[in-house]
Amino acid sequence: PPAMSRRVVRQSKFRHVFGQPVKADQMYEDIRVSKVTCDSSFCAVNPKFVAIIVESGGGGAFIVLPLAKTGRVDKNHPLVTGHTAPVLDIDWCPHNDNVIASASEDTTVMVWQIPDYVPVRNITEPVVTLEGHSKRVGIISWHPTARNVLLSAGCDNLVILWNVGTGEMLLVLEDMHTDLIYNVGWNRNGSLLVTTCKDKKVRIIDPRKQQVVAEKAKPHDSARPIRAIFMADGKIFTTGFSKMSERQLGLWDLENFEEPIALQEMDTSNGVLLPFYDPDSSIVYLCGKGDSSIRYFEITDEAPYVHYLNTYSSKEPQRGMGFMPKRGLDVSKCEIARFFKLHERKCEPIVMTVPRKSDLFQEDLYPDTPGPEPALEADEWLSGKDAEPVLISLRDGYVPVKNRELKVVKKNILDNKPPPGPRRGHSICDPDISQPALEEVLEEIRALKETVQAQEKRISDLENKLCHFTNGTD
């Protein structure tokens, strides 16, 4: 019999997903988006806020806007300004919508508490400053299921894991990357990391064992930057460039890391493709920096495994991109993704929708999804426990919870040994340090202690006042 000439069209509820920009008055206008050249996405969003790294003379800053504050942004709108050099990356805490971390060229990571009301002045005091990198820090990422665990990666080729609740380093992953780290991503339960590096390797790392458990050299032939993310089932999705400088995507199985399950060429363009992944629908969205389009693909278990769905095209190139977590979407409109596209002077939300006729809750589009409750405490995770994300139903939509304070309880530094890692600067025992220098250091410590005590008294006075106000209102 003659072969079937008609191609059978693959069935998928996501074949007709389409993207639409919001109306002009729903954009955020008059924002001076940072011009720093790095492949960070410059924008982080959650169900309460949109945060954008902005230009700032001298130091480093980002702006935080309540989601509903669309339209023109007042030029005196307060900024978050504590860094002494440009901010390179920002990431909202997945377990507290009022907490955001920032990484900077000034070698520090800062964690900030953002109030639900718009403050009058700039926010200049982080809840905690994490110091441990010796060069600029370009990447930060919160642990998906353990409370207060934050990862940072710097140009010193170190990956450091922090307990933000105590301000301590938990783990320092050194001697693993021989060159600049391009990106770092957690797997779904936060037991493994995937990293890409200028040395052309993708590494799978068990951070608690401090071991590389698998690696692949040159998943894409070109020396240009590679990105890699974990799929929910543990496969690895990569973007990179071929020898001929064509942009490629790849899908890899750790059981056989040598050969890709899928490798597709796309186009010849310069921008690094930033992958955004929604595990609930198994869709990967690729946003090239400097592109004016978003391509999206469905990942399945049948060949060819990576199925092109469609491209959202616009006229203006994107300088950066924010990606809303699932719980921040409008389920009544069958919205399955929302992007926050940065232009030079504004931020434009783009809504991805599955067309449906019914107004009822579409169960198949919205399986239970990670909610804001952590599954583990930091020390449980460090001791070897793993836990899947705690899921919530979106049937009635998600209502963000009220502001929860991030409490940082610094342990007494004298009680614990310094973390393993390269020694930084002089130690007090160095014979090179002269007597006067030592006197100066001790004097400074005395002065700082007095300041701290005064501030602690002031804080407790204010907290007592606050108690009088809030008693009976909660």
VOPAGU-2260 file (C-alpha; in pm, 1 decimal, decimal comma):
REM VOPAGU-2260
SITE   aa  ch    i         X         Y         Z
SITE  PRO   A    0       0,0       0,0       0,0
SITE  PRO   A    1     122,3     354,5     -71,5
SITE  ALA   A    2     277,4     532,5     225,0
SITE  MET   A    3      58,2     781,1     406,8
SITE  SER   A    4     138,2    1109,8     244,3
SITE  ARG   A    5     -53,0    1328,4     491,2
SITE  ARG   A    6     148,4    1413,4     799,9
SITE  VAL   A    7     -43,6    1332,9    1112,5
SITE  VAL   A    8     -61,8    1649,4    1320,0
SITE  ARG   A    9      49,9    1588,4    1676,4
SITE  GLN   A   10    -225,2    1637,3    1930,5
SITE  SER   A   11    -141,6    1889,0    2201,6
SITE  LYS   A   12    -350,5    2129,3    2402,6
SITE  PHE   A   13     -65,8    2379,1    2370,0
SITE  ARG   A   14     -55,5    2393,6    1991,2
SITE  HIS   A   15    -253,5    2715,3    1985,3
SITE  VAL   A   16     -89,8    2899,8    2272,7
SITE  PHE   A   17     -63,4    3264,1    2167,9
SITE  GLY   A   18     111,8    3566,8    2314,7
SITE  GLN   A   19     -32,4    3915,3    2346,2
SITE  PRO   A   20     113,0    4235,1    2484,3
SITE  VAL   A   21    -101,4    4413,5    2743,3
SITE  LYS   A   22    -271,1    4743,7    2662,4
SITE  ALA   A   23     -52,1    5052,4    2673,3
SITE  ASP   A   24    -178,8    5165,8    3015,9
SITE  GLN   A   25     -84,3    4827,6    3166,6
SITE  MET   A   26     287,6    4875,8    3098,2
SITE  TYR   A   27     543,3    5028,2    3334,7
SITE  GLU   A   28     682,6    5341,8    3168,6
SITE  ASP   A   29     979,2    5570,9    3229,2
SITE  ILE   A   30    1218,2    5321,5    3383,1
SITE  ARG   A   31    1589,0    5363,7    3309,0
SITE  VAL   A   32    1676,2    5000,0    3251,5
SITE  SER   A   33    2038,6    4911,8    3332,2
SITE  LYS   A   34    2282,0    4915,0    3039,8
SITE  VAL   A   35    2529,2    4675,2    3200,3
SITE  THR   A   36    2632,8    4416,2    2942,1
SITE  CYS   A   37    2579,7    4079,6    3100,5
SITE  ASP   A   38    2350,5    3792,0    3016,5
SITE  SER   A   39    2134,4    3827,1    3326,7
SITE  SER   A   40    1763,1    3875,7    3270,7
SITE  PHE   A   41    1759,2    4211,4    3463,1
SITE  CYS   A   42    1404,2    4155,1    3580,7
SITE  ALA   A   43    1242,4    3941,7    3852,5
SITE  VAL   A   44     870,1    3915,8    3921,1
SITE  ASN   A   45     637,8    3746,1    4166,0
SITE  PRO   A   46     264,5    3770,1    4249,2
SITE  LYS   A   47     321,8    4099,3    4434,4
SITE  PHE   A   48     604,5    4289,5    4267,6
SITE  VAL   A   49     809,8    4353,6    3957,0
SITE  ALA   A   50    1178,3    4431,5    4021,2
SITE  ILE   A   51    1408,1    4575,0    3753,3
SITE  ILE   A   52    1779,8    4655,2    3762,5
SITE  VAL   A   53    1817,9    5023,0    3672,0
SITE  GLU   A   54    2090,7    5266,6    3574,1
SITE  SER   A   55    2233,3    5441,3    3876,3
SITE  GLY   A   56    2522,0    5679,9    3903,0
SITE  GLY   A   57    2806,7    5555,0    4117,9
SITE  GLY   A   58    2648,4    5256,4    4289,5
SITE  GLY   A   59    2406,9    4984,9    4194,1
SITE  ALA   A   60    2030,0    4993,6    4220,5
SITE  PHE   A   61    1707,5    4824,5    4129,3
SITE  ILE   A   62    1349,2    4945,1    4141,0
SITE  VAL   A   63    1061,0    4747,8    4293,0
SITE  LEU   A   64     705,2    4826,2    4182,9
SITE  PRO   A   65     383,2    4674,8    4312,6
SITE  LEU   A   66     237,5    4471,6    4023,2
SITE  ALA   A   67     -70,6    4692,1    4012,6
SITE  LYS   A   68     128,2    5018,6    3982,3
SITE  THR   A   69     123,3    5027,7    3602,6
SITE  GLY   A   70     162,4    5336,9    3386,0
SITE  ARG   A   71     421,6    5608,3    3431,2
SITE  VAL   A   72     664,9    5546,8    3714,0
SITE  ASP   A   73     724,2    5859,0    3919,9
SITE  LYS   A   74    1081,2    5971,8    3864,6
SITE  ASN   A   75    1122,1    5998,4    4242,9
SITE  HIS   A   76     999,2    5645,4    4302,5
SITE  PRO   A   77    1226,4    5497,2    4568,5
SITE  LEU   A   78    1499,6    5255,3    4461,6
SITE  VAL   A   79    1679,5    4977,7    4643,6
SITE  THR   A   80    2030,4    5121,5    4668,8
SITE  GLY   A   81    2286,8    4956,6    4889,0
SITE  HIS   A   82    2544,9    4821,0    4649,7
SITE  THR   A   83    2854,0    5028,1    4573,0
SITE  ALA   A   84    2879,5    4900,8    4212,0
SITE  PRO   A   85    2625,8    4785,5    3949,3
SITE  VAL   A   86    2371,8    4517,7    4037,7
SITE  LEU   A   87    2410,7    4218,3    3802,5
SITE  ASP   A   88    2133,5    3980,4    3909,6
SITE  ILE   A   89    1819,2    3979,8    4124,9
SITE  ASP   A   90    1598,9    3691,5    4242,0
SITE  TRP   A   91    1280,1    3685,7    4450,6
SITE  CYS   A   92    1267,7    3436,1    4733,6
SITE  PRO   A   93    1023,1    3159,1    4630,5
SITE  HIS   A   94     899,6    3126,1    4990,0
SITE  ASN   A   95     848,5    3491,5    5081,3
SITE  ASP   A   96     715,3    3738,6    4824,9
SITE  ASN   A   97     858,5    4032,9    5020,9
SITE  VAL   A   98    1219,8    3911,1    5012,6
SITE  ILE   A   99    1457,2    3963,8    4721,3
SITE  ALA   A  100    1830,3    3899,1    4681,2
SITE  SER   A  101    2068,5    4102,2    4466,2
SITE  ALA   A  102    2419,1    4023,4    4341,1
SITE  SER   A  103    2665,8    4291,6    4244,4
SITE  GLU   A  104    2991,7    4387,8    4088,0
SITE  ASP   A  105    3091,4    4502,3    4440,2
SITE  THR   A  106    3148,8    4128,2    4526,8
SITE  THR   A  107    2857,8    4112,5    4773,0
SITE  VAL   A  108    2513,0    3958,5    4777,2
SITE  MET   A  109    2244,4    4149,6    4965,7
SITE  VAL   A  110    1905,3    4028,8    5083,4
SITE  TRP   A  111    1626,3    4285,7    5116,4
SITE  GLN   A  112    1287,3    4301,1    5283,4
SITE  ILE   A  113    1042,1    4491,1    5059,5
SITE  PRO   A  114     738,1    4630,5    5241,0
SITE  ASP   A  115     387,0    4590,9    5099,6
SITE  TYR   A  116     342,3    4969,0    5102,9
SITE  VAL   A  117     557,2    5189,3    4877,9
SITE  PRO   A  118     827,6    5339,7    5099,9
SITE  VAL   A  119     891,4    5712,7    5089,5
SITE  ARG   A  120    1268,9    5693,5    5066,4
SITE  ASN   A  121    1518,0    5465,5    4899,3
SITE  ILE   A  122    1569,1    5132,7    5072,5
SITE  THR   A  123    1937,0    5140,4    5167,4
SITE  GLU   A  124    1962,8    4882,8    5446,5
SITE  PRO   A  125    1968,6    4515,7    5345,2
SITE  VAL   A  126    1849,6    4260,9    5600,3
SITE  VAL   A  127    2181,1    4085,3    5553,6
SITE  THR   A  128    2495,3    4128,3    5341,1
SITE  LEU   A  129    2668,7    3808,5    5234,7
SITE  GLU   A  130    3043,6    3849,7    5190,3
SITE  GLY   A  131    3262,9    3568,9    5061,4
SITE  HIS   A  132    3330,5    3624,5    4693,3
SITE  SER   A  133    3653,2    3796,5    4591,7
SITE  LYS   A  134    3527,0    3913,5    4251,7
SITE  ARG   A  135    3197,7    4037,7    4111,9
SITE  VAL   A  136    2892,8    3819,1    4160,7
SITE  GLY   A  137    2684,1    3769,4    3847,5
SITE  ILE   A  138    2444,3    3489,3    3944,2
SITE  ILE   A  139    2210,1    3422,5    4235,7
SITE  SER   A  140    1939,8    3161,6    4276,6
SITE  TRP   A  141    1725,4    3057,8    4572,9
SITE  HIS   A  142    1686,1    2692,9    4662,6
SITE  PRO   A  143    1346,1    2573,1    4534,8
SITE  THR   A  144    1232,1    2384,6    4847,0
SITE  ALA   A  145    1455,2    2469,0    5148,1
SITE  ARG   A  146    1392,8    2785,3    5346,2
SITE  ASN   A  147    1658,3    3060,6    5333,9
SITE  VAL   A  148    1911,3    2870,9    5119,9
SITE  LEU   A  149    2062,4    3095,8    4854,6
SITE  LEU   A  150    2326,5    3019,2    4593,2
SITE  SER   A  151    2566,4    3271,8    4442,5
SITE  ALA   A  152    2826,0    3232,1    4168,3
SITE  GLY   A  153    3101,5    3483,4    4108,1
SITE  CYS   A  154    3377,0    3568,4    3865,8
SITE  ASP   A  155    3613,7    3405,7    4115,7
SITE  ASN   A  156    3470,4    3078,4    3969,7
SITE  LEU   A  157    3325,6    2992,4    4311,8
SITE  VAL   A  158    2973,4    2879,7    4387,6
SITE  ILE   A  159    2875,0    2960,4    4746,2
SITE  LEU   A  160    2564,1    2838,3    4926,8
SITE  TRP   A  161    2438,2    3057,8    5209,6
SITE  ASN   A  162    2196,0    3024,6    5495,7
SITE  VAL   A  163    2033,0    3365,9    5473,3
SITE  GLY   A  164    1864,6    3316,3    5812,5
SITE  THR   A  165    2202,9    3312,9    5986,3
SITE  GLY   A  166    2413,3    3500,7    5730,3
SITE  GLU   A  167    2657,9    3209,4    5709,7
SITE  MET   A  168    2823,0    3024,0    5426,6
SITE  LEU   A  169    2695,3    2667,3    5420,9
SITE  LEU   A  170    2909,6    2532,0    5137,1
SITE  VAL   A  171    3181,2    2662,8    4910,3
SITE  LEU   A  172    3214,6    2479,4    4579,5
SITE  GLU   A  173    3565,5    2551,5    4460,1
SITE  ASP   A  174    3808,7    2382,4    4218,8
SITE  MET   A  175    3515,1    2275,0    4003,0
SITE  HIS   A  176    3500,2    2547,0    3739,6
SITE  THR   A  177    3819,1    2642,6    3561,2
SITE  ASP   A  178    3668,4    2954,5    3404,1
SITE  LEU   A  179    3375,6    3196,8    3411,0
SITE  ILE   A  180    3045,4    3037,1    3514,9
SITE  TYR   A  181    2767,3    3122,8    3267,7
SITE  ASN   A  182    2466,6    2994,4    3456,8
SITE  VAL   A  183    2356,0    2778,4    3747,5
SITE  GLY   A  184    2022,5    2603,3    3792,8
SITE  TRP   A  185    1863,6    2379,6    4056,8
SITE  ASN   A  186    1672,6    2062,1    3984,7
SITE  ARG   A  187    1310,5    2037,5    4102,9
SITE  ASN   A  188    1381,0    1932,0    4461,6
SITE  GLY   A  189    1709,5    2118,5    4497,1
SITE  SER   A  190    1930,1    1809,8    4537,8
SITE  LEU   A  191    2145,7    1881,4    4229,1
SITE  LEU   A  192    2282,9    2177,0    4035,2
SITE  VAL   A  193    2351,5    2216,3    3667,4
SITE  THR   A  194    2616,8    2470,1    3565,7
SITE  THR   A  195    2757,7    2592,9    3236,7
SITE  CYS   A  196    3102,5    2739,2    3209,1
SITE  LYS   A  197    3332,1    2915,2    2965,9
SITE  ASP   A  198    3546,8    2598,7    2964,7
SITE  LYS   A  199    3269,5    2453,1    2738,9
SITE  LYS   A  200    3146,4    2202,0    2996,8
SITE  VAL   A  201    2804,1    2136,3    3142,7
SITE  ARG   A  202    2839,0    1996,5    3493,9
SITE  ILE   A  203    2589,9    1823,6    3719,5
SITE  ILE   A  204    2693,6    1891,6    4079,0
SITE  ASP   A  205    2584,1    1738,8    4407,6
SITE  PRO   A  206    2642,9    2047,4    4624,0
SITE  ARG   A  207    2628,2    1867,9    4959,0
SITE  LYS   A  208    2883,9    1607,3    4852,7
SITE  GLN   A  209    3075,9    1887,0    4679,2
SITE  GLN   A  210    3114,3    1659,6    4378,4
SITE  VAL   A  211    3068,0    1679,9    4004,4
SITE  VAL   A  212    2849,5    1373,5    3941,8
SITE  ALA   A  213    2830,1    1405,7    3561,1
SITE  GLU   A  214    2968,3    1634,0    3295,5
SITE  LYS   A  215    2947,6    1688,0    2922,6
SITE  ALA   A  216    3218,9    1865,7    2727,3
SITE  LYS   A  217    3103,5    2077,2    2431,0
SITE  PRO   A  218    2728,2    2006,6    2419,7
SITE  HIS   A  219    2735,0    2282,7    2155,9
SITE  ASP   A  220    3049,3    2322,3    1947,6
SITE  SER   A  221    3096,7    2696,0    1968,9
SITE  ALA   A  222    3285,3    2866,9    2251,7
SITE  ARG   A  223    2999,1    3115,2    2288,3
SITE  PRO   A  224    2789,8    3107,0    2608,2
SITE  ILE   A  225    2580,3    2800,4    2690,5
SITE  ARG   A  226    2275,5    2790,6    2917,1
SITE  ALA   A  227    2138,4    2481,4    3086,7
SITE  ILE   A  228    1831,1    2407,6    3297,2
SITE  PHE   A  229    1683,2    2098,0    3458,8
SITE  MET   A  230    1352,7    1958,2    3336,0
SITE  ALA   A  231    1112,8    1826,3    3602,0
SITE  ASP   A  232    1202,4    1464,2    3512,8
SITE  GLY   A  233    1576,2    1526,0    3554,4
SITE  LYS   A  234    1669,3    1573,6    3188,7
SITE  ILE   A  235    1884,3    1871,4    3092,3
SITE  PHE   A  236    1783,1    2134,4    2836,8
SITE  THR   A  237    2061,1    2347,6    2685,3
SITE  THR   A  238    2097,2    2640,5    2447,4
SITE  GLY   A  239    2420,3    2730,1    2271,0
SITE  PHE   A  240    2581,8    2782,6    1932,5
SITE  SER   A  241    2706,6    2547,4    1663,2
SITE  LYS   A  242    3046,7    2568,6    1491,2
SITE  MET   A  243    2878,8    2778,6    1222,4
SITE  SER   A  244    2742,4    3015,1    1490,7
SITE  GLU   A  245    2388,5    2892,1    1452,5
SITE  ARG   A  246    2181,9    2898,4    1768,7
SITE  GLN   A  247    2096,3    2551,8    1892,9
SITE  LEU   A  248    1889,9    2385,8    2159,8
SITE  GLY   A  249    1963,2    2043,6    2305,4
SITE  LEU   A  250    1793,6    1791,1    2531,4
SITE  TRP   A  251    2008,1    1548,0    2730,9
SITE  ASP   A  252    1952,8    1245,4    2951,4
SITE  LEU   A  253    2198,0    1202,7    3238,4
SITE  GLU   A  254    2184,6     823,6    3196,5
SITE  ASN   A  255    2355,0     870,1    2860,4
SITE  PHE   A  256    2506,9    1216,6    2868,8
SITE  GLU   A  257    2722,3    1155,4    2561,6
SITE  GLU   A  258    2453,5    1178,6    2294,2
SITE  PRO   A  259    2173,2    1436,1    2289,1
SITE  ILE   A  260    1813,4    1310,7    2283,6
SITE  ALA   A  261    1743,1    1610,4    2060,2
SITE  LEU   A  262    1960,3    1878,7    1900,5
SITE  GLN   A  263    1798,2    2145,3    1685,3
SITE  GLU   A  264    1939,8    2439,2    1495,2
SITE  MET   A  265    1740,2    2758,3    1491,9
SITE  ASP   A  266    1895,0    3062,5    1328,3
SITE  THR   A  267    2211,4    3267,6    1313,2
SITE  SER   A  268    2177,0    3544,0    1562,6
SITE  ASN   A  269    2408,8    3678,7    1828,5
SITE  GLY   A  270    2193,0    3691,0    2137,4
SITE  VAL   A  271    2230,2    3424,3    2403,3
SITE  LEU   A  272    1898,9    3236,8    2433,8
SITE  LEU   A  273    1761,6    3256,5    2787,9
SITE  PRO   A  274    1540,6    2952,7    2855,0
SITE  PHE   A  275    1233,4    2989,6    3078,4
SITE  TYR   A  276    1065,1    2665,1    3176,1
SITE  ASP   A  277     718,8    2580,8    3303,3
SITE  PRO   A  278     722,4    2224,6    3441,8
SITE  ASP   A  279     341,0    2213,7    3471,5
SITE  SER   A  280     288,9    2240,8    3095,6
SITE  SER   A  281     636,4    2115,2    3001,6
SITE  ILE   A  282     689,9    2419,7    2780,6
SITE  VAL   A  283    1026,3    2591,2    2733,6
SITE  TYR   A  284    1021,8    2954,1    2618,6
SITE  LEU   A  285    1340,1    3088,6    2457,0
SITE  CYS   A  286    1405,2    3461,3    2478,8
SITE  GLY   A  287    1716,6    3588,1    2304,6
SITE  LYS   A  288    1869,6    3902,6    2445,5
SITE  GLY   A  289    1833,5    4160,3    2169,9
SITE  ASP   A  290    1574,4    3948,8    1986,3
SITE  SER   A  291    1224,0    4074,3    1936,8
SITE  SER   A  292    1063,7    3730,5    1959,8
SITE  ILE   A  293     989,3    3452,2    2207,2
SITE  ARG   A  294     994,2    3096,0    2069,9
SITE  TYR   A  295     833,9    2817,8    2260,0
SITE  PHE   A  296     856,5    2439,7    2253,1
SITE  GLU   A  297     679,0    2154,1    2422,8
SITE  ILE   A  298     903,2    1883,6    2570,5
SITE  THR   A  299     752,3    1532,0    2562,1
SITE  ASP   A  300     860,8    1168,8    2583,0
SITE  GLU   A  301     794,2    1099,6    2212,3
SITE  ALA   A  302    1034,7    1174,8    1930,0
SITE  PRO   A  303    1140,2    1437,0    1834,3
SITE  TYR   A  304    1101,7    1517,9    2208,6
SITE  VAL   A  305    1132,0    1894,7    2155,9
SITE  HIS   A  306     827,1    2008,0    1957,4
SITE  TYR   A  307     819,6    2360,2    1819,9
SITE  LEU   A  308     489,9    2527,8    1910,2
SITE  ASN   A  309     507,8    2886,5    1791,7
SITE  THR   A  310     685,1    3222,2    1800,7
SITE  TYR   A  311     557,9    3539,6    1959,5
SITE  SER   A  312     694,9    3826,7    1749,9
SITE  SER   A  313     707,4    4199,0    1815,0
SITE  LYS   A  314     888,1    4497,3    1670,2
SITE  GLU   A  315    1105,8    4598,4    1963,1
SITE  PRO   A  316    1408,6    4399,2    2085,4
SITE  GLN   A  317    1413,4    4284,2    2448,1
SITE  ARG   A  318    1685,2    4403,8    2686,2
SITE  GLY   A  319    1582,4    4156,8    2952,6
SITE  MET   A  320    1291,5    3941,4    3061,8
SITE  GLY   A  321    1103,5    3852,8    3379,1
SITE  PHE   A  322     897,9    3532,1    3410,9
SITE  MET   A  323     602,8    3512,0    3650,3
SITE  PRO   A  324     577,0    3203,3    3872,0
SITE  LYS   A  325     266,3    2998,5    3800,1
SITE  ARG   A  326      82,0    3112,3    4112,4
SITE  GLY   A  327      93,1    3472,6    3988,1
SITE  LEU   A  328    -108,8    3402,0    3671,0
SITE  ASP   A  329    -476,0    3468,5    3597,9
SITE  VAL   A  330    -634,0    3122,5    3577,1
SITE  SER   A  331    -973,8    3268,5    3480,0
SITE  LYS   A  332    -820,7    3385,1    3150,5
SITE  CYS   A  333    -638,7    3055,4    3077,6
SITE  GLU   A  334    -307,4    3239,6    3110,3
SITE  ILE   A  335     -23,2    2984,7    3121,1
SITE  ALA   A  336     276,3    3221,5    3122,6
SITE  ARG   A  337     344,5    3591,7    3161,1
SITE  PHE   A  338     665,1    3763,3    3056,1
SITE  PHE   A  339     787,0    4105,7    3157,9
SITE  LYS   A  340     980,1    4235,5    2861,0
SITE  LEU   A  341    1229,4    4515,3    2922,9
SITE  HIS   A  342    1280,9    4789,9    2665,3
SITE  GLU   A  343    1520,9    5081,7    2711,7
SITE  ARG   A  344    1266,6    5287,9    2903,0
SITE  LYS   A  345     979,1    5057,5    2992,4
SITE  CYS   A  346     861,5    4713,8    3094,6
SITE  GLU   A  347     589,0    4546,0    2891,1
SITE  PRO   A  348     396,3    4243,1    3020,7
SITE  ILE   A  349     324,8    3976,3    2756,5
SITE  VAL   A  350      53,2    3723,1    2831,0
SITE  MET   A  351      57,8    3366,7    2693,2
SITE  THR   A  352    -286,9    3211,2    2670,1
SITE  VAL   A  353    -443,4    2879,4    2573,9
SITE  PRO   A  354    -765,9    2957,9    2385,2
SITE  ARG   A  355   -1062,7    2789,6    2558,9
SITE  LYS   A  356   -1433,8    2852,6    2518,4
SITE  SER   A  357   -1539,1    2760,3    2871,6
SITE  ASP   A  358   -1523,7    2995,6    3171,3
SITE  LEU   A  359   -1480,4    2707,5    3412,7
SITE  PHE   A  360   -1148,4    2630,9    3585,3
SITE  GLN   A  361    -940,1    2437,2    3333,1
SITE  GLU   A  362    -802,3    2157,7    3544,9
SITE  ASP   A  363    -575,2    2015,9    3276,0
SITE  LEU   A  364    -396,3    2351,0    3230,9
SITE  TYR   A  365    -337,6    2401,4    3602,5
SITE  PRO   A  366    -210,2    2097,1    3789,3
SITE  ASP   A  367    -117,9    2170,4    4152,3
SITE  THR   A  368     190,3    2392,5    4146,4
SITE  PRO   A  369     465,4    2493,1    4393,3
SITE  GLY   A  370     325,8    2729,1    4658,1
SITE  PRO   A  371     507,0    2965,4    4894,3
SITE  GLU   A  372     567,5    2716,4    5177,0
SITE  PRO   A  373     918,3    2569,8    5196,4
SITE  ALA   A  374     935,4    2190,9    5235,6
SITE  LEU   A  375    1253,6    2190,6    5446,2
SITE  GLU   A  376    1457,8    2405,7    5678,8
SITE  ALA   A  377    1811,4    2500,3    5572,3
SITE  ASP   A  378    1981,2    2269,1    5822,0
SITE  GLU   A  379    1758,5    1972,9    5727,3
SITE  TRP   A  380    1861,0    2018,8    5365,4
SITE  LEU   A  381    2227,8    2056,6    5458,3
SITE  SER   A  382    2215,7    1734,6    5659,1
SITE  GLY   A  383    2105,1    1540,8    5350,2
SITE  LYS   A  384    1725,4    1556,9    5344,7
SITE  ASP   A  385    1542,5    1616,3    5017,3
SITE  ALA   A  386    1181,8    1716,0    4965,9
SITE  GLU   A  387     964,1    1791,6    4665,8
SITE  PRO   A  388     801,4    2137,2    4650,0
SITE  VAL   A  389     485,0    2181,8    4858,8
SITE  LEU   A  390     206,3    2213,9    4600,2
SITE  ILE   A  391    -107,7    2427,4    4603,5
SITE  SER   A  392    -421,8    2426,5    4388,9
SITE  LEU   A  393    -492,8    2728,1    4169,1
SITE  ARG   A  394    -864,3    2644,6    4141,2
SITE  ASP   A  395    -966,3    2965,7    4317,9
SITE  GLY   A  396    -665,1    3163,5    4204,7
SITE  TYR   A  397    -376,6    3246,7    4438,2
SITE  VAL   A  398    -396,5    3529,1    4690,1
SITE  PRO   A  399     -54,7    3648,2    4809,0
SITE  VAL   A  400      -4,4    3625,8    5184,5
SITE  LYS   A  401      71,2    3923,6    5407,6
SITE  ASN   A  402     423,4    4045,4    5453,0
SITE  ARG   A  403     635,5    3807,2    5665,9
SITE  GLU   A  404     955,4    3942,2    5820,0
SITE  LEU   A  405    1280,2    3770,3    5732,6
SITE  LYS   A  406    1460,6    3732,7    6064,5
SITE  VAL   A  407    1837,1    3698,3    6050,4
SITE  VAL   A  408    1995,1    3556,3    6363,1
SITE  LYS   A  409    2369,6    3589,8    6331,6
SITE  LYS   A  410    2552,1    3316,1    6516,3
SITE  ASN   A  411    2845,5    3422,3    6729,7
SITE  ILE   A  412    3134,3    3420,5    6484,6
SITE  LEU   A  413    3371,5    3295,1    6753,8
SITE  ASP   A  414    3164,3    2978,7    6798,7
SITE  ASN   A  415    3230,8    2832,7    6460,8
SITE  LYS   A  416    3530,6    2766,4    6246,1
SITE  PRO   A  417    3565,5    2969,5    5926,3
SITE  PRO   A  418    3418,6    2793,7    5621,9
SITE  PRO   A  419    3660,3    2595,3    5407,5
SITE  GLY   A  420    3776,3    2804,7    5117,0
SITE  PRO   A  421    4061,3    3023,1    5004,4
SITE  ARG   A  422    4188,7    3246,7    5284,4
SITE  ARG   A  423    4109,4    3606,2    5204,0
SITE  GLY   A  424    4347,2    3889,5    5284,0
SITE  HIS   A  425    4557,4    3885,9    5601,4
SITE  SER   A  426    4466,1    3686,9    5903,9
SITE  ILE   A  427    4517,9    3855,7    6239,2
SITE  CYS   A  428    4803,7    3609,9    6303,6
SITE  ASP   A  429    5006,5    3745,6    6012,6
SITE  PRO   A  430    5341,3    3872,6    6137,1
SITE  ASP   A  431    5316,5    4149,9    5874,1
SITE  ILE   A  432    5046,6    4331,9    6067,1
SITE  SER   A  433    5209,6    4604,8    6270,2
SITE  GLN   A  434    5111,6    4689,1    6628,4
SITE  PRO   A  435    4943,4    5024,2    6536,6
SITE  ALA   A  436    4734,0    4850,6    6270,1
SITE  LEU   A  437    4614,1    4602,8    6531,5
SITE  GLU   A  438    4526,2    4889,0    6771,7
SITE  GLU   A  439    4323,8    5051,5    6490,0
SITE  VAL   A  440    4133,2    4731,0    6418,1
SITE  LEU   A  441    4050,6    4680,9    6786,5
SITE  GLU   A  442    3943,9    5044,7    6820,4
SITE  GLU   A  443    3715,5    5008,0    6517,2
SITE  ILE   A  444    3563,5    4690,5    6660,7
SITE  ARG   A  445    3494,1    4872,4    6990,2
SITE  ALA   A  446    3325,6    5160,2    6806,1
SITE  LEU   A  447    3119,8    4923,2    6591,5
SITE  LYS   A  448    3005,7    4728,0    6896,9
SITE  GLU   A  449    2879,1    5049,8    7057,8
SITE  THR   A  450    2694,0    5143,8    6738,6
SITE  VAL   A  451    2539,6    4798,7    6713,6
SITE  GLN   A  452    2423,2    4809,5    7076,2
SITE  ALA   A  453    2270,7    5152,9    7029,5
SITE  GLN   A  454    2092,5    5039,9    6713,0
SITE  GLU   A  455    1970,8    4719,7    6877,5
SITE  LYS   A  456    1817,2    4923,9    7160,2
SITE  ARG   A  457    1656,4    5154,0    6902,8
SITE  ILE   A  458    1520,7    4856,3    6707,6
SITE  SER   A  459    1369,0    4696,8    7016,1
SITE  ASP   A  460    1211,5    5030,0    7115,7
SITE  LEU   A  461    1060,6    5063,0    6768,7
SITE  GLU   A  462     946,3    4701,2    6771,4
SITE  ASN   A  463     774,6    4759,4    7105,9
SITE  LYS   A  464     600,2    5065,1    6961,4
SITE  LEU   A  465     500,4    4862,1    6658,1
SITE  CYS   A  466     351,3    4594,1    6886,6
SITE  HIS   A  467     123,3    4853,8    7044,6
SITE  PHE   A  468       1,7    4955,5    6696,2
SITE  THR   A  469     -47,7    4606,7    6557,3
SITE  ASN   A  470    -189,7    4436,7    6866,8
SITE  GLY   A  471    -543,8    4346,3    6791,5
SITE  THR   A  472    -516,1    4427,5    6419,5
SITE  ASP   A  473    -386,4    4088,3    6305,8
